[in-house]
Amino acid sequence: MNVPFLAILSASLWASAVEAQTTSASSVPVASSKEAARARFSDNPNNKGGEKTQEKIVGDETGAGRARQQLMVDFNMYRDYTITIDTIISNVTSKGASDVDMPSKEQGFGDYVAKIDKILRRKLSKLDNFKALNSQQITEKNALMRGLSILKSAQCLVSKTDGSFDKVVDADGYEIMAYPVDSLKQNSRYGFVDKYKNGFVRVQKDQVFGFLNYCGEEVVQYQYERAEPFNQGKALVKKSDWFFVDAAGNESNALEGVAEAKSLSGGLSWVKMSNGKSAIITNNYDESKQSLSGLYDAVEPFFKHEIFKVSRNGKSGLMDITGALLTEVIYDRIEPTNFKGVYKVEVNKKFGILDSTFKVVYKPVFDEITAFNESGVARCKEGMNYRFLTQKTLKASRSYDFVSDFNAYGVATVTDEMKKIGVIDADLNVIVPPSYLWIGNFNQFGLANACHSEGHCGVIKTDGSIVVPMEFEEVSAFNKFGMAVAKEALKDCKTPDCKFYTVYDQKGKVLIPKALDVPTRYEVTDSLHNDAHIIVMAYQNGAARPRFHLLDRKSFKQITKTPYETISPFDVNGLFRVEKNGLWGLIDIDGKDVVKCQYGDMRMGTEGYYPVRNAETGLYGFIDKKGKVQIPFEYEDVKYFRNGHCVVTKGKEEWGLISKFNAKIVPCVFKAVIVKENRYELKDAEGNSYTINDKGDCEQHCAKFETIRKTANLKAANLQTAPTVKKK
């Protein structure tokens, strides 16, 4: 498809210029090349595919013309969005803006390219005046060379009248518009098709390699059996020998002694010589005949093609891009740790540490060095002892007999030579001096159980402060609500084991004090009652079956003043039914007695009435929510009130139905009373059925039912009016 060619220079070439300025005298901060490129494509609010920023150039409406036009727009937009062109040029050339002719959007594309070429070459010329370049200057030169390589490829647009372009991502991660080389894969003549690198793309056609520019033009003929990507203006290629080729197709002399080669970056390549040795070479190796690194058994990139690991006689060291050794070649192994700027080395199965400058901070004397944890601390083992190493300062702690892992709070326990335990933080500050006999794990509340000595245990925080005093035999684990039980032994007590228990919260507040009158062992649970009250179990006098306390979930307020055998759910009246010593009563939300525990049974209340059984007679009646008897104790069993009525019985086959005023809606003479929806079904001893509605009126077989009810009512009336006869 024919679309504008986007961002070759603004996202790649000018990224190179920005990258090159990082070692110059100016202190103005400039984005890195990738940041600049990504800002161009992703972050610039004014760029929406060129739609809002495009400026038309009259008479230049071809596909290539639109590409040239877009390059001009991108250049000026990049200048406005990221950094002024004055600063870019000033840093790139080490001159003020007035010393350089700046390209502008009014100039033609050819002039535009020429101006940029002039800027890059002027800076490159200044660097060439140095006899030897340091690593920063080498990086700067590499960026300039890459820019010139990209510029060389982009020059195809100067005379281009049309073309096919598509959005692609090059090998360096830049999003560009270029000839869609992936389309070549549909042609059977093409094998390997690479990504663009430094402005050119490596392509295999008819089993030999060549290179194309951004316009898809063949700039290096298909003729090589092997080829590496372009690398700062040159590419490694092979026929019978390895040599370099530039963007114009000019070949260098053969690279003497090179058997294998691999392009890296920054104008550097790895080579394996015919004698089996490896080296790092630069792009002028064909002339200098000197490797950058010297010859080693092995050479491989260690960090971003800027630092290399070299090996000789089974030992390794590090080298920078100038070929200077950063370390001695004496290590069995050298590798980065999981923290930037800290390296681990090994000699004879002993480990040491190098800092970011590759200086030896700790010689290889440790048997083990773990990875740095989230707190930036590593554990080092030396013989039978341990030390901690902090990444911040690379300082090590004193030696300990044992150390734990650092926890989520950034602290760890340590054990000294006297077997005493303390706590240190991630900065290796001693929070708790080694003085404890035992310290447990810190829990989700930042608390740990600890013992100074036998019988002197409590709870500490991560800062070492004491939450539960060190005066208990032991302290239980905290439940999920932040409650624990502390056990102590009292002297001169009257109980068999003299053990007493206190319930604490995570702030050290006593929630349930020790019971001196009735020895009680408490256990905290993770269970809730009514989703609002925490259950604490209480074992009194060594009983196997627990009783229960309730505490408010939010405030930890103790609801129950005494433990109960059973506590019913909190009901609609705001009351708990509770059982103590086999008798039932009612308490309110504050734990106050509404009805003392006096009934042999108490069932769930409905419609304000609680069915209760008289503990002496065994008969049921009803009390209200204040404890007042509303229906006397005269029934062997009762059900629940529903719509003002309740099914009751006075004995076998003596079922009936009463109102809330104990009115006998159905006298207790029926074999069964069955509750149906909005009615009741009655059965007598002869098997007859009757139906009564919710109002107590008969709806089926009413004549006989009314006779039964009338007889029962008259009998009850006679009992009420019968005279009392005194015995002689």
C-alpha positions, 0 to 999 in steps of 0.5 A: 500500500502507498502510505507516508514514510514516517519517523525515520529521522525523528524517531531513529536518527534524532534519537541517535543525536540525543543519545550522542549528547549525553557525554557533552558539557551541557547539563540540560537533561535529554531523553534517551533514544528509545524514550525519544522514539516512544515519546514521538509515537506514543506520548505526544498528544499532538501526534495522531498519525500526522493528521493534526500536524501535517503541513502541505507542500504544494506540488509534492503529492506523491507517496514519497513526497508525502513521506518527505513531508511527514519527515519534516513535520516529525522533525519539527514536532519532535523539536517542539515536544521533547527538547528545543533543536537549539539544545540538541544541536548545542549538545551534539556539536559542543557548540552554541546554536548560532554556530550551526545552520539549523534545518527548518521546515521551510527547506527542501528535503535534500537540504534538510538531509544535508544539514543533519549530515553536517551536524553529525559529521562535525561532532564526529570530526571533533571525536576523531581529534582524540588519540584515544577515546574513553568509554563514554566517548565511544558510546557517543561516537557509536550513536553518531555512526548509527545516525549516519547509517540511518541517514544513508538509508533515508537518502533514498527519499530525496529523489523518490517519487512514489513507493510502498511503505508500512508501519514496522518495528525495527530491531532496536524497538523503534516504530518506523514506516518503511518498505514492508519487507515481510511481504517478501516471505510470500515469494519462494525465492526469499528465505530469511528476512530480518528486521531493519537495523541501523537503516538497513535490513538483511535479506536472504534471496536464492540462498545468498544474503544482501541488504535493502534500504528503507525504500526497499531498494537493493543497496548491497547485492545478494551474494554472501553465504553469511551476513550479520545485521548492519552495525554502525555503518558496516555489516559483517559478511562472509564468502570464503572469508569474513570481511566488512561491507558498507552501505554502498557495497564497498568491501573491506579486506578479509578479516585475518584469522577470523573463523566465526563472527557475530555482530553485537552493537555499538560497532563491536563484534564477537569473533572466534579465531582459527586457533579457537580463541575468542575476541571482541573487534571493532569495525576497523579491525580490517585495517588495525589487525588488532582486537579490542579485547585481546584473545581469550578462551571465551568472550561473551556480552555481560551487560548491554554489549558494554561490559564483556565476560572474558575467560582464560584457563577456566577463569573469568573476568570482566572487560569494558568496551575499550578493552580494559579489564575491570576485574582480574581474570581469576574467578570460577564464576561471575554473575550479576545478582538480582540487584543492579550494580552488585555482582557475585563472584566464585573462587574454589566454591567460595563466594564474594561480592563486587560493587558497581565499579567492580571493586572487590567489597568482600573476597570470596570467603562465603560458603553461600550468598543468597539472592537479595530479598525485597528488603535489599538484604542477602544472607551470607554463610561462612562456616557455621555462622551467618551474616546479613549483607545490605544492598544499599551500602554493601555493609555486612552485619556482625556474625551470628550463629543463626539468622532467619529470613526477613519477613514482610515487615523488613525485620529478621531474628538473629541468634548470637553465640550465647544462643540469645535471640534479637531482631535487626532491620533491613538496614542492619540496625539492631532493633532488639538486642539478643536477649531473648530465649525465644522469639516466634514469627511476626504475625499479620499484626506485626507481633511475635511471641517471645520469652526472656526465660522460662515462665517469662513470656509475652508479646513484642512488636517489630520495633521491640516494644513489649505489648503483652508483659513478659510474665506468663508461662506462654501466650497462644497464637493470635486469632484473625481478629487480633486476640490471644490468650496468656497463661500464668501460674500463681502461687498460693492458689486454691486450684489444683494446677494454679493456672490462670488465663487472660485474653489480650488484644493486639494492642495489649489491652485486657479483654477478659481478665483471669477468673480467680473465683472459678478457674477458667481456661480460655481459647480464642477462635476465628468464629463469629456469632451472628457475624457480629460477635467473636466467640471465646471458649471457656473451660471451667474447672477443667471441664471437657465441654466448653462454655462461651463468651461473646465479644463485639467484633468491632470494639472487642467489648465483652458482651457476656459477663459470665460464660454460658453453655449455649448462646443462641443467635441474636434475635429480632428483639435484640436478645440472646437466649442463653443456657447456664447450668442447664437453665435458660434465660435472656440477656441483652446486647450489653450482657445484662440479664433480662430473664435470669437463667431459670427455665428448663427450656427456652425456644426461639421467640416469635411474635414477641413470645418465647416458649419456656418450660417450667423447671419444676413442673416440666410444663410449657408456657410463654413469656414476653421479651421482658420476661413476664409470663403471658401464658401460664405453664399448663402444656406438655408441649408447644409450637411457635406463634404464627399469625397470633395462634399457636399449636399446643398439647396437654397430652397424648392426642390432646392437641389444640390451638390457642391465641396469644391470650391463651384463648382455646380456639381449638380445644385440646381434644384432637389427635393432631393439629396440622399447620397448613398455609393460612389454615389448620387441619384437625383430626379427631380420634375417629379419623375425621378431619376439620379445617380452621382458618387463621381467624379460628373459624371452621371451614369444613365439617363445621357442625360436628366441630362446633359440637366438639368445641361447645362441649369442651367450652361447657366443660371448662365453664363447669370447672370454673363454677363448680363449688369447692368441697371441703373434706371432713 
